[in-house]
């Protein structure tokens, strides 16, 4: 059993009641027919998800996740972000003639705690969960790459156009869904 340089034992990193949870996120956008003005619209392999963080013991924290990264980043306090026990386990895209769809699965560790600042207990899926998904594209006229995001807490429908040529890119008619799997 290790300890710090003064011989005091290390504080436990995780609560003994820590449980692995899985959340499925799905989203669908309608897109114009691919023609001469092809913008190569694509889902970027990153997302932000609101989670209750047992590390900083705060509820409703914005957690930044990237597919392929070993851990997430919690927005933490005003002072600094910190690593969070989460990752994107699956990132599946389906592109069809007039739509693009995303299914992502996020694995994260959760443990019960009490947020003393908000005076509320943590919940497995935070009280008002939301997700932000990122998309990228390349304008064929300007040859510039750009990006935009959609969030589950936006008023629908939401349409996006190219910032350079104003060509329609996508419409989000329904909010992305967040489903607790386990």
Rosetta blueprint (number, residue, H / E / L):
1 X L
2 X L
3 X E
4 X L
5 X L
6 X L
7 X L
8 X L
9 X E
10 X L
11 X L
12 X L
13 X L
14 X L
15 X L
16 X L
17 X L
18 X L
19 X E
20 X E
21 X E
22 X E
23 X E
24 X E
25 X E
26 X E
27 X E
28 X E
29 X E
30 X E
31 X L
32 X L
33 X L
34 X L
35 X L
36 X L
37 X L
38 X L
39 X L
40 X L
41 X L
42 X E
43 X E
44 X E
45 X E
46 X E
47 X E
48 X E
49 X E
50 X E
51 X E
52 X E
53 X E
54 X L
55 X L
56 X L
57 X L
58 X E
59 X E
60 X E
61 X E
62 X E
63 X E
64 X E
65 X E
66 X E
67 X E
68 X L
69 X L
70 X L
71 X L
72 X E
73 X E
74 X E
75 X L
76 X L
77 X L
78 X L
79 X L
80 X L
81 X L
82 X E
83 X E
84 X E
85 X L
86 X E
87 X E
88 X E
89 X E
90 X E
91 X E
92 X E
93 X E
94 X E
95 X E
96 X E
97 X L
98 X L
99 X E
100 X E
101 X E
102 X E
103 X E
104 X E
105 X E
106 X E
107 X E
108 X E
109 X E
110 X E
111 X L
112 X L
113 X L
114 X E
115 X E
116 X L
117 X L
118 X L
119 X L
120 X E
121 X E
122 X L
123 X L
124 X L
125 X L
126 X L
127 X L
128 X L
129 X L
130 X L
131 X E
132 X E
133 X E
134 X E
135 X E
136 X E
137 X E
138 X E
139 X L
140 X L
141 X L
142 X L
143 X L
144 X L
145 X E
146 X E
147 X E
148 X E
149 X E
150 X E
151 X E
152 X L
153 X L
154 X L
155 X L
156 X L
157 X L
158 X E
159 X E
160 X E
161 X E
162 X L
163 X L
164 X L
165 X L
166 X L
167 X L
168 X E
169 X E
170 X E
171 X E
172 X E
173 X L
174 X L
175 X L
176 X L
177 X E
178 X E
179 X E
180 X E
181 X L
182 X L
